């Protein structure tokens, strides 16, 4: 929990418990906004907790059986939207905006104004170890895999470049 508050969270909720009970423990009001970085296992509960006109952003596609009360969403004008950082690159549109956004975030990280969630870096040869760690469900933060440019078939701008692959 300390790690999350150091990243700037006002309240920390235990995802393993009822979110409504967790929110009531904090004394905080129900949210106007939510950002679900998980696999949507709590999405129906999150949407139910949103205030009227509330918005939730997802990083995973919804399943057909997500259990969302669509009538409640409609009558309270709740919004569900998706965020996928690779949309522009995948579709070859507005690539300059993507480059600018990544440069801006890198600058904010360098300035210490935005904190990244990288907690472990493993060499590409340890991809199985990284996968096992992720599957354990006990990883805090993100794991990155580094690729030695000398051994990689990928083209890099400089011989000292490092290529990162992030596992979520």
Secondary structure, 3 states (H helix, E strand, C coil): CHHHHHCCCCCCCCCCCCHHHHHHHHCCCCCCEEEECCCCCCHHHHHHHCCCCCEEEECCCCCCCCCCCHHHHHHCCCEEEECCCCHHHHHCCCHHHHHHHHHHHHHHHHCCCCCCCEEEEEEHHHHHHHHHHHHHCCCCCEEEEEEECCCCCCCCCCCCCEEEEEEC
